[in-house]
Amino acid sequence: MTARPEPAAAVPLPDVPEAARIYPVPVRWSDMDAYAHVNNVQYLRFFEEARVLAFKDWFGAERDLIDEGMLVVSQAIDYLLPMGYAYAPARVAVWCSDVGAASFELGYAVGGPVGDDTVYARGRVTLVAYDLADQRPRRLGAPERDALAAVAGPPPLLRGDRRRGRA
């Protein structure tokens, strides 16, 4: 059995809410593209890896929201700078930026390894709690809302937000 990485919460990233949790995510050699930087599609994997760790951290090891049913319904990413390969893991900050009746939004910032405070990408992912047996969304319960409130912060500002008047 592989031990899961512990959050590196003591090493913040710039412009990330204080309540965010930061998780180490390995950058694999195969994540690189022909231009010698992390391929854009790999950032979705970084989000996913950090989200899996965050759910165990936020909701408890005895509860698995992924097995209970949680679907990604939208994603948005701003690629800020090209990230090269490093032997140390990237740091991915995750926080809750909005909560609805059955859905919630997570904010993300992908930073370099400890010692590199560069933020290479920012993003948002909206998820919906889903009843797998009934094949339909379900309402978030009070324990889920409380856990999300503990890691709440403002949404990351993305380029498209300025055009839509969100900024």
PyMOL commands that set and color helices and strands:
alter all, ss='L'
color gray80, all
select helices_A, chain A and resi 29-31+42-59+65-68+142-149+159-163
alter helices_A, ss='H'
color red, helices_A
select strands_A, chain A and resi 21-25+70-79+90-99+103-111+119-131+136-137
alter strands_A, ss='S'
color yellow, strands_A
deselect
rebuild
show_as cartoon
